[in-house]
């Protein structure tokens, strides 16, 4: 059982509207390309994505109306709607997009210059800060190395003093011990002489 003529006419009219909507979508993509100054590869990729989206939308459009069957009159209606939009409102919108793209590009250039000046200043400030931090760290490192060297020298002096002190006390002890030994030896001699 086929679709009635009135239903086909309604589907065709809806496909005209869908084609015009796809034209609006294409204009949005075209405006983005104008603003971004897309190259050939970007244009190719955006066109492939656009046609893939069109295919998905057409399939989804056909589901409720035609139970998923894509009919030639629906594709024809979309093409006519797309071309009607492109030749009427699309051409006017193209001029508006071109004018807007120039204004947007000039605005973006101004913002870019301002941001570039800001980031240059910021980077110079950070570089200056890091340089000063590096100088401070270097000074601290030198101070710590000098302190360590002074500590080693001081420790060495203390060790020498301690060694000399110990040596002095040892010599003193040795003298006392030698004196005691001599004293005992004298006492023994005296005791031997007496006895």
MDAnalysis code that builds the backbone (N, CA, C; Angstrom):
import MDAnalysis as mda
import numpy as np

u = mda.Universe.empty(585, n_residues=195, atom_resindex=np.repeat(np.arange(195), 3), trajectory=True)
u.add_TopologyAttr("name", ["N", "CA", "C"] * 195)
u.add_TopologyAttr("resid", np.arange(1, 196))
u.add_TopologyAttr("resname", ["UNK", "UNK", "UNK", "UNK", "UNK", "UNK", "UNK", "UNK", "UNK", "UNK", "UNK", "UNK", "UNK", "UNK", "UNK", "UNK", "UNK", "UNK", "UNK", "UNK", "UNK", "UNK", "UNK", "UNK", "UNK", "UNK", "UNK", "UNK", "UNK", "UNK", "UNK", "UNK", "UNK", "UNK", "UNK", "UNK", "UNK", "UNK", "UNK", "UNK", "UNK", "UNK", "UNK", "UNK", "UNK", "UNK", "UNK", "UNK", "UNK", "UNK", "UNK", "UNK", "UNK", "UNK", "UNK", "UNK", "UNK", "UNK", "UNK", "UNK", "UNK", "UNK", "UNK", "UNK", "UNK", "UNK", "UNK", "UNK", "UNK", "UNK", "UNK", "UNK", "UNK", "UNK", "UNK", "UNK", "UNK", "UNK", "UNK", "UNK", "UNK", "UNK", "UNK", "UNK", "UNK", "UNK", "UNK", "UNK", "UNK", "UNK", "UNK", "UNK", "UNK", "UNK", "UNK", "UNK", "UNK", "UNK", "UNK", "UNK", "UNK", "UNK", "UNK", "UNK", "UNK", "UNK", "UNK", "UNK", "UNK", "UNK", "UNK", "UNK", "UNK", "UNK", "UNK", "UNK", "UNK", "UNK", "UNK", "UNK", "UNK", "UNK", "UNK", "UNK", "UNK", "UNK", "UNK", "UNK", "UNK", "UNK", "UNK", "UNK", "UNK", "UNK", "UNK", "UNK", "UNK", "UNK", "UNK", "UNK", "UNK", "UNK", "UNK", "UNK", "UNK", "UNK", "UNK", "UNK", "UNK", "UNK", "UNK", "UNK", "UNK", "UNK", "UNK", "UNK", "UNK", "UNK", "UNK", "UNK", "UNK", "UNK", "UNK", "UNK", "UNK", "UNK", "UNK", "UNK", "UNK", "UNK", "UNK", "UNK", "UNK", "UNK", "UNK", "UNK", "UNK", "UNK", "UNK", "UNK", "UNK", "UNK", "UNK", "UNK", "UNK", "UNK", "UNK", "UNK", "UNK", "UNK", "UNK", "UNK", "UNK", "UNK", "UNK"])
u.atoms.positions = np.array([
    [0.843, -1.166, 0.000],
    [0.000, 0.000, 0.000],
    [0.890, 1.231, 0.000],
    [0.631, 2.179, -0.867],
    [1.473, 3.356, -1.041],
    [1.018, 4.513, -0.177],
    [1.764, 5.577, -0.307],
    [1.473, 6.793, 0.438],
    [0.554, 7.653, -0.431],
    [-0.412, 8.280, 0.200],
    [-1.371, 9.093, -0.563],
    [-0.685, 10.327, -1.140],
    [-1.312, 10.900, -2.129],
    [-0.756, 12.068, -2.814],
    [-0.666, 13.267, -1.877],
    [-1.644, 13.431, -1.011],
    [-1.609, 14.563, -0.068],
    [-0.460, 14.394, 0.934],
    [-0.204, 13.146, 1.370],
    [0.908, 12.893, 2.297],
    [2.235, 13.155, 1.593],
    [2.338, 12.745, 0.327],
    [3.567, 12.990, -0.423],
    [3.802, 14.493, -0.605],
    [2.732, 15.221, -0.845],
    [2.861, 16.680, -0.989],
    [3.324, 17.303, 0.328],
    [2.765, 16.832, 1.432],
    [3.181, 17.345, 2.751],
    [4.656, 17.018, 3.006],
    [5.059, 15.785, 2.679],
    [6.467, 15.398, 2.869],
    [7.386, 16.257, 2.001],
    [6.929, 16.536, 0.774],
    [7.729, 17.349, -0.134],
    [7.886, 18.771, 0.417],
    [6.788, 19.334, 0.928],
    [6.860, 20.685, 1.493],
    [7.772, 20.720, 2.729],
    [7.664, 19.688, 3.548],
    [8.555, 19.606, 4.720],
    [10.014, 19.428, 4.285],
    [10.223, 18.709, 3.197],
    [11.599, 18.543, 2.715],
    [12.143, 19.860, 2.168],
    [11.256, 20.715, 1.602],
    [11.692, 22.056, 1.192],
    [12.165, 22.861, 2.412],
    [11.396, 22.783, 3.485],
    [11.770, 23.485, 4.725],
    [13.082, 22.920, 5.277],
    [13.208, 21.592, 5.236],
    [14.443, 20.961, 5.706],
    [15.633, 21.397, 4.856],
    [15.448, 21.494, 3.544],
    [16.520, 21.962, 2.662],
    [16.939, 23.382, 2.996],
    [15.958, 24.251, 3.281],
    [16.285, 25.628, 3.675],
    [17.035, 25.633, 5.010],
    [16.630, 24.764, 5.936],
    [17.323, 24.673, 7.230],
    [18.762, 24.192, 7.031],
    [18.950, 23.250, 6.117],
    [20.315, 22.799, 5.816],
    [21.124, 23.925, 5.171],
    [20.458, 24.784, 4.405],
    [21.124, 25.961, 3.843],
    [21.594, 26.908, 4.938],
    [20.760, 27.085, 5.957],
    [21.156, 27.924, 7.100],
    [22.365, 27.303, 7.808],
    [22.326, 25.979, 7.977],
    [23.457, 25.289, 8.602],
    [24.733, 25.484, 7.781],
    [24.595, 25.402, 6.468],
    [25.759, 25.600, 5.604],
    [26.272, 27.037, 5.712],
    [25.361, 28.000, 5.847],
    [25.781, 29.392, 6.009],
    [26.539, 29.594, 7.322],
    [26.113, 28.905, 8.354],
    [26.834, 28.994, 9.635],
    [28.256, 28.462, 9.464],
    [28.376, 27.334, 8.782],
    [29.708, 26.765, 8.533],
    [30.522, 27.706, 7.653],
    [29.870, 28.293, 6.650],
    [30.561, 29.215, 5.747],
    [31.032, 30.459, 6.503],
    [30.208, 30.958, 7.406],
    [30.604, 32.128, 8.198],
    [31.813, 31.800, 9.073],
    [31.801, 30.620, 9.660],
    [32.948, 30.215, 10.487],
    [34.209, 30.119, 9.636],
    [34.070, 29.611, 8.422],
    [35.237, 29.520, 7.531],
    [35.741, 30.902, 7.143],
    [34.822, 31.851, 6.947],
    [35.245, 33.214, 6.594],
    [36.006, 33.869, 7.742],
    [35.510, 33.676, 8.940],
    [36.162, 34.293, 10.100],
    [37.528, 33.668, 10.334],
    [37.602, 32.359, 10.208],
    [38.848, 31.651, 10.502],
    [39.807, 31.606, 9.322],
    [39.367, 32.074, 8.156],
    [40.184, 32.015, 6.933],
    [40.699, 30.597, 6.703],
    [39.769, 29.703, 6.576],
    [40.110, 28.287, 6.444],
    [40.787, 28.007, 5.109],
    [41.739, 27.087, 5.134],
    [42.426, 26.668, 3.920],
    [41.626, 25.600, 3.190],
    [42.214, 25.087, 2.113],
    [41.510, 24.107, 1.283],
    [41.190, 22.830, 2.049],
    [42.112, 22.400, 2.871],
    [41.885, 21.156, 3.627],
    [40.752, 21.347, 4.629],
    [40.733, 22.498, 5.299],
    [39.660, 22.761, 6.259],
    [38.304, 22.847, 5.556],
    [38.297, 23.456, 4.380],
    [37.047, 23.545, 3.612],
    [36.577, 22.143, 3.229],
    [37.504, 21.320, 2.771],
    [37.156, 19.949, 2.390],
    [36.594, 19.177, 3.582],
    [37.266, 19.289, 4.705],
    [36.808, 18.563, 5.904],
    [35.445, 19.074, 6.352],
    [35.262, 20.402, 6.348],
    [33.966, 20.934, 6.788],
    [32.848, 20.538, 5.821],
    [33.152, 20.470, 4.518],
    [32.130, 20.025, 3.558],
    [31.775, 18.556, 3.765],
    [32.771, 17.742, 4.017],
    [32.500, 16.313, 4.270],
    [31.642, 16.158, 5.523],
    [31.983, 16.906, 6.561],
    [31.182, 16.842, 7.797],
    [29.766, 17.345, 7.531],
    [29.648, 18.419, 6.740],
    [28.322, 18.955, 6.428],
    [27.475, 17.915, 5.694],
    [28.053, 17.262, 4.686],
    [27.279, 16.270, 3.939],
    [26.945, 15.051, 4.797],
    [27.824, 14.688, 5.702],
    [27.515, 13.578, 6.610],
    [26.352, 13.956, 7.526],
    [26.377, 15.182, 8.031],
    [25.277, 15.654, 8.885],
    [23.980, 15.708, 8.077],
    [24.072, 16.165, 6.825],
    [22.878, 16.196, 5.962],
    [22.305, 14.793, 5.763],
    [23.179, 13.822, 5.561],
    [22.715, 12.443, 5.393],
    [22.008, 11.928, 6.628],
    [22.574, 12.218, 7.791],
    [21.946, 11.767, 9.043],
    [20.601, 12.464, 9.237],
    [20.565, 13.767, 8.978],
    [19.311, 14.514, 9.154],
    [18.242, 14.016, 8.179],
    [18.638, 13.740, 6.946],
    [17.674, 13.225, 5.958],
    [17.140, 11.865, 6.396],
    [18.009, 11.016, 6.905],
    [17.552, 9.702, 7.385],
    [16.587, 9.854, 8.552],
    [16.934, 10.742, 9.485],
    [16.049, 10.963, 10.629],
    [14.724, 11.597, 10.195],
    [14.776, 12.441, 9.173],
    [13.560, 13.062, 8.639],
    [12.651, 12.008, 8.001],
    [13.249, 11.030, 7.362],
    [12.465, 10.012, 6.662],
    [11.846, 8.994, 7.609],
    [12.365, 8.868, 8.806],
    [11.830, 7.865, 9.737],
    [10.352, 8.090, 10.062],
    [9.947, 9.247, 10.562],
    [8.533, 9.372, 10.922],
    [7.608, 9.498, 9.712],
    [8.099, 10.105, 8.631],
    [7.226, 10.335, 7.481],
    [7.106, 9.111, 6.587],
    [8.218, 8.475, 6.316],
    [8.252, 7.411, 5.309],
    [8.655, 6.067, 5.877],
    [8.651, 5.927, 7.160],
    [9.063, 4.693, 7.826],
    [10.504, 4.327, 7.461],
    [11.354, 5.350, 7.313],
    [12.769, 5.125, 7.047],
    [13.143, 5.065, 5.587],
    [12.185, 5.037, 4.697],
    [12.500, 4.994, 3.267],
    [12.833, 6.404, 2.784],
    [13.974, 6.530, 2.145],
    [14.348, 7.817, 1.563],
    [13.870, 7.790, 0.119],
    [12.991, 8.674, -0.208],
    [12.429, 8.720, -1.563],
    [13.075, 9.847, -2.343],
    [13.037, 9.729, -3.634],
    [13.692, 10.708, -4.508],
    [13.056, 12.084, -4.376],
    [11.738, 12.136, -4.194],
    [11.104, 13.451, -4.111],
    [11.511, 14.191, -2.830],
    [11.877, 13.426, -1.780],
    [12.352, 14.072, -0.545],
    [13.736, 14.689, -0.792],
    [14.617, 13.938, -1.444],
    [15.943, 14.470, -1.773],
    [15.825, 15.664, -2.718],
    [14.906, 15.548, -3.682],
    [14.691, 16.647, -4.619],
    [14.163, 17.882, -3.883],
    [13.238, 17.681, -2.961],
    [12.687, 18.790, -2.172],
    [13.762, 19.458, -1.321],
    [14.641, 18.645, -0.718],
    [15.735, 19.218, 0.075],
    [16.665, 20.038, -0.811],
    [16.984, 19.507, -1.990],
    [17.875, 20.223, -2.907],
    [17.243, 21.538, -3.357],
    [15.940, 21.504, -3.682],
    [15.256, 22.729, -4.115],
    [15.198, 23.740, -2.970],
    [14.901, 23.280, -1.760],
    [14.864, 24.176, -0.593],
    [16.235, 24.781, -0.312],
    [17.270, 23.953, -0.423],
    [18.635, 24.427, -0.200],
    [19.004, 25.490, -1.237],
    [18.733, 25.188, -2.517],
    [19.069, 26.141, -3.583],
    [18.230, 27.415, -3.482],
    [16.962, 27.273, -3.118],
    [16.110, 28.459, -2.972],
    [16.660, 29.368, -1.873],
    [17.073, 28.762, -0.784],
    [17.660, 29.566, 0.295],
    [18.963, 30.216, -0.164],
    [19.818, 29.433, -0.820],
    [21.134, 29.945, -1.241],
    [20.999, 31.078, -2.253],
    [20.018, 30.982, -3.156],
    [19.882, 32.001, -4.200],
    [19.137, 33.244, -3.721],
    [18.393, 33.131, -2.639],
    [17.645, 34.297, -2.153],
    [18.311, 34.868, -0.898],
    [17.956, 34.343, 0.205],
    [18.454, 34.849, 1.478],
    [19.929, 34.512, 1.691],
    [20.385, 33.397, 1.149],
    [21.780, 32.974, 1.320],
    [22.767, 33.932, 0.693],
    [22.416, 34.493, -0.484],
    [23.339, 35.435, -1.125],
    [23.446, 36.723, -0.316],
    [22.323, 37.169, 0.232],
    [22.346, 38.366, 1.086],
    [23.137, 38.075, 2.360],
    [22.880, 36.914, 2.924],
    [23.581, 36.544, 4.156],
    [25.082, 36.381, 3.909],
    [25.453, 35.941, 2.706],
    [26.872, 35.816, 2.372],
    [27.579, 37.156, 2.447],
    [26.910, 38.209, 1.933],
    [27.492, 39.551, 2.009],
    [27.568, 40.027, 3.458],
    [26.525, 39.719, 4.214],
    [26.533, 40.090, 5.637],
    [27.647, 39.348, 6.366],
    [27.805, 38.061, 6.048],
    [28.861, 37.274, 6.686],
    [30.240, 37.803, 6.318],
    [30.417, 38.181, 5.047],
    [31.717, 38.709, 4.617],
    [32.036, 40.002, 5.365],
    [31.049, 40.894, 5.467],
    [31.250, 42.145, 6.198],
    [31.524, 41.859, 7.675],
    [30.718, 40.967, 8.246],
    [30.890, 40.615, 9.664],
    [32.236, 39.947, 9.897],
    [32.644, 39.118, 8.953],
    [33.925, 38.421, 9.111],
    [35.076, 39.416, 9.159],
    [35.019, 40.459, 8.304],
    [36.065, 41.486, 8.333],
    [36.088, 42.189, 9.682],
    [34.910, 42.553, 10.164],
    [34.829, 43.246, 11.455],
    [35.306, 42.340, 12.591],
    [34.882, 41.100, 12.538],
    [35.284, 40.157, 13.591],
    [36.791, 39.936, 13.548],
    [37.340, 39.790, 12.325],
    [38.789, 39.601, 12.207],
    [39.550, 40.801, 12.750],
    [39.088, 42.012, 12.427],
    [39.786, 43.201, 12.935],
    [39.665, 43.281, 14.457],
    [38.496, 42.924, 14.981],
    [38.316, 42.910, 16.435],
    [39.221, 41.866, 17.083],
    [39.278, 40.699, 16.465],
    [40.135, 39.631, 16.995],
    [41.601, 40.051, 16.939],
    [41.993, 40.749, 15.863],
    [43.378, 41.227, 15.756],
    [43.698, 42.207, 16.883],
    [42.754, 43.109, 17.177],
    [42.974, 44.064, 18.267],
    [43.090, 43.339, 19.602],
    [42.188, 42.409, 19.828],
    [42.241, 41.627, 21.075],
    [43.546, 40.840, 21.138],
    [43.947, 40.302, 20.006],
    [45.188, 39.522, 19.956],
    [46.393, 40.394, 20.301],
    [46.426, 41.620, 19.758],
    [47.531, 42.529, 20.073],
    [47.544, 42.881, 21.555],
    [46.351, 43.152, 22.084],
    [46.272, 43.479, 23.514],
    [46.745, 42.298, 24.352],
    [46.277, 41.109, 24.007],
    [46.699, 39.916, 24.748],
    [48.191, 39.656, 24.579],
    [48.698, 39.924, 23.377],
    [50.123, 39.720, 23.136],
    [50.948, 40.671, 24.002],
    [50.535, 41.929, 24.073],
    [51.235, 42.895, 24.926],
    [51.152, 42.460, 26.382],
    [49.955, 42.047, 26.800],
    [49.775, 41.615, 28.182],
    [50.650, 40.406, 28.503],
    [50.628, 39.400, 27.612],
    [51.405, 38.194, 27.892],
    [52.906, 38.454, 27.788],
    [53.316, 39.350, 26.885],
    [54.736, 39.715, 26.842],
    [55.156, 40.362, 28.156],
    [54.330, 41.290, 28.638],
    [54.625, 41.926, 29.922],
    [54.636, 40.892, 31.043],
    [53.651, 40.002, 31.010],
    [53.566, 38.968, 32.040],
    [54.785, 38.049, 31.994],
    [55.180, 37.642, 30.797],
    [56.340, 36.756, 30.674],
    [57.625, 37.464, 31.095],
    [57.757, 38.748, 30.736],
    [58.937, 39.499, 31.169],
    [58.963, 39.627, 32.683],
    [57.801, 39.869, 33.273],
    [57.732, 39.976, 34.735],
    [58.098, 38.655, 35.394],
    [57.582, 37.576, 34.836],
    [57.898, 36.255, 35.391],
    [59.382, 35.952, 35.220],
    [59.933, 36.302, 34.047],
    [61.362, 36.068, 33.809],
    [62.200, 36.890, 34.787],
    [61.814, 38.146, 35.004],
    [62.534, 39.001, 35.951],
    [62.446, 38.421, 37.355],
    [61.253, 37.983, 37.717],
    [61.054, 37.391, 39.037],
    [61.888, 36.126, 39.196],
    [61.862, 35.270, 38.182],
    [62.644, 34.034, 38.256],
    [64.139, 34.327, 38.294],
    [64.562, 35.352, 37.545],
    [65.975, 35.731, 37.579],
    [66.365, 36.165, 38.990],
    [65.515, 37.006, 39.599],
    [65.811, 37.469, 40.958],
    [65.768, 36.321, 41.961],
    [64.841, 35.416, 41.777],
    [64.798, 34.242, 42.654],
    [66.069, 33.421, 42.471],
    [66.519, 33.298, 41.215],
    [67.763, 32.573, 40.952],
    [68.953, 33.247, 41.604],
    [68.985, 34.580, 41.548],
    [70.081, 35.320, 42.188],
    [70.042, 35.103, 43.693],
    [68.859, 35.167, 44.268],
    [68.730, 34.967, 45.714],
    [69.145, 33.545, 46.093],
    [68.703, 32.581, 45.305],
    [69.077, 31.190, 45.587],
    [70.585, 31.015, 45.460],
    [71.174, 31.660, 44.457],
    [72.622, 31.581, 44.280],
    [73.342, 32.188, 45.485],
    [72.852, 33.345, 45.949],
    [73.457, 33.974, 47.128],
    [73.308, 33.085, 48.356],
    [72.124, 32.496, 48.511],
    [71.915, 31.594, 49.646],
    [72.825, 30.378, 49.554],
    [72.992, 29.877, 48.336],
    [73.873, 28.728, 48.142],
    [75.314, 29.096, 48.494],
    [75.750, 30.268, 48.023],
    [77.111, 30.720, 48.355],
    [77.258, 30.927, 49.853],
    [76.236, 31.535, 50.472],
    [76.279, 31.768, 51.913],
    [76.361, 30.438, 52.661],
    [75.544, 29.466, 52.208],
    [75.557, 28.160, 52.869],
    [76.908, 27.472, 52.672],
    [77.466, 27.584, 51.460],
    [78.771, 26.968, 51.208],
    [79.851, 27.642, 52.050],
    [79.778, 28.972, 52.144],
    [80.751, 29.703, 52.960],
    [80.602, 29.341, 54.427],
    [79.349, 29.244, 54.865],
    [79.085, 28.869, 56.254],
    [79.618, 27.469, 56.531],
    [79.406, 26.580, 55.566],
    [79.884, 25.212, 55.725],
    [81.408, 25.189, 55.782],
    [82.028, 25.986, 54.909],
    [83.485, 26.047, 54.900],
    [83.997, 26.647, 56.207],
    [83.341, 27.709, 56.675],
    [83.730, 28.302, 57.959],
    [83.533, 27.313, 59.096],
    [82.444, 26.556, 59.025],
    [82.180, 25.558, 60.052],
    [83.270, 24.485, 60.048],
    [83.652, 24.068, 58.843],
    [84.729, 23.073, 58.749],
    [86.029, 23.634, 59.316],
    [86.322, 24.886, 58.957],
    [87.551, 25.504, 59.459],
    [87.493, 25.633, 60.978],
    [86.345, 26.049, 61.482],
    [86.176, 26.188, 62.934],
    [86.301, 24.837, 63.621],
    [85.694, 23.830, 63.028],
    [85.785, 22.484, 63.597],
    [87.232, 21.999, 63.574],
    [87.904, 22.302, 62.469],
    [89.307, 21.912, 62.371],
    [90.136, 22.617, 63.445],
    [89.855, 23.914, 63.661],
    [90.563, 24.651, 64.717],
    [90.275, 24.043, 66.081],
    [88.988, 23.740, 66.321],
    [88.625, 23.133, 67.608],
    [89.325, 21.798, 67.797],
    [89.354, 21.024, 66.706],
    [90.025, 19.725, 66.812],
    [91.511, 19.914, 67.098],
    [92.115, 20.915, 66.418],
    [93.538, 21.177, 66.680],
    [93.749, 21.630, 68.119],
    [92.852, 22.531, 68.569],
    [92.974, 22.985, 69.958],
    [92.818, 21.822, 70.926],
    [91.798, 21.004, 70.637],
    [91.569, 19.850, 71.506],
    [92.777, 18.914, 71.472],
    [93.291, 18.724, 70.248],
    [94.460, 17.851, 70.110],
    [95.640, 18.445, 70.872],
    [95.849, 19.762, 70.676],
    [96.957, 20.411, 71.375],
    [96.737, 20.392, 72.883],
    [95.484, 20.608, 73.285],
    [95.168, 20.581, 74.710],
    [95.401, 19.181, 75.260],
    [94.893, 18.200, 74.512],
    [95.102, 16.813, 74.937],
    [96.592, 16.488, 74.969],
    [97.296, 16.966, 73.971],
    [98.736, 16.721, 73.911],
    [99.435, 17.397, 75.090],
    [98.996, 18.623, 75.397],
    [99.569, 19.358, 76.524],
    [99.312, 18.609, 77.817],
    [98.038, 18.185, 77.995],
    [97.704, 17.450, 79.220],
    [98.447, 16.117, 79.271],
    [98.576, 15.502, 78.109],
    [99.308, 14.231, 78.072],
    [100.778, 14.463, 78.437],
    [101.350, 15.519, 77.902],
    [102.740, 15.833, 78.249],
    [102.857, 16.139, 79.736],
    [101.859, 16.875, 80.239],
    [101.865, 17.206, 81.663],
    [101.763, 15.934, 82.494],
    [100.844, 15.039, 82.062],
    [100.706, 13.767, 82.764],
    [101.997, 12.965, 82.682],
    [102.561, 12.972, 81.478],
    [103.818, 12.233, 81.313],
    [104.911, 12.806, 82.227],
    [104.934, 14.139, 82.340],
    [105.924, 14.761, 83.225],
    [105.671, 14.360, 84.670],
    [104.353, 14.404, 85.055],
    [104.011, 14.018, 86.425],
    [104.371, 12.561, 86.660],
    [104.015, 11.737, 85.656],
    [104.319, 10.316, 85.783],
    [105.836, 10.118, 85.848],
    [106.541, 10.819, 84.985],
    [108.011, 10.696, 85.001],
    [108.568, 11.191, 86.335],
    [107.996, 12.282, 86.859],
    [108.449, 12.805, 88.141],
    [108.169, 11.797, 89.244],
    [106.977, 11.172, 89.209],
    [106.638, 10.170, 90.218],
    [107.559, 8.965, 90.113],
    [107.800, 8.568, 88.846],
    [108.700, 7.423, 88.662],
    [110.088, 7.766, 89.213],
    [110.561, 8.961, 88.933],
    [111.866, 9.389, 89.435],
    [111.855, 9.465, 90.958],
    [110.714, 9.983, 91.466],
    [110.612, 10.101, 92.924],
    [110.623, 8.719, 93.561],
    [109.914, 7.777, 92.997],
    [109.900, 6.420, 93.541],
    [111.275, 5.781, 93.405],
    [111.874, 6.042, 92.254],
    [113.216, 5.490, 92.053],
    [114.168, 6.066, 93.100],
    [114.063, 7.346, 93.382],
    [114.902, 7.965, 94.409],
    [114.620, 7.376, 95.781],
    [113.348, 7.184, 96.047],
    [112.984, 6.614, 97.344],
    [113.549, 5.208, 97.474],
    [113.489, 4.452, 96.415],
    [114.025, 3.093, 96.463],
    [115.532, 3.126, 96.654],
    [116.175, 4.035, 95.967],
    [117.630, 4.139, 96.119],
    [117.983, 4.523, 97.565],
    [117.259, 5.485, 98.075],
    [117.522, 5.925, 99.440],
    [117.246, 4.782, 100.410],
    [116.154, 4.080, 100.130],
    [115.820, 2.966, 101.013],
    [116.878, 1.878, 100.886],
    [117.378, 1.692, 99.672],
    [118.413, 0.679, 99.468],
    [119.717, 1.142, 100.124],
    [120.008, 2.408, 100.089],
    [121.220, 2.938, 100.708],
    [121.108, 2.853, 102.221],
    [120.007, 3.040, 102.758],
    [119.793, 2.986, 104.188],
    [119.783, 1.541, 104.658],
    [119.264, 0.782, 103.888],
    [118.995, -0.523, 104.354],
    [119.819, -1.619, 103.995],
])
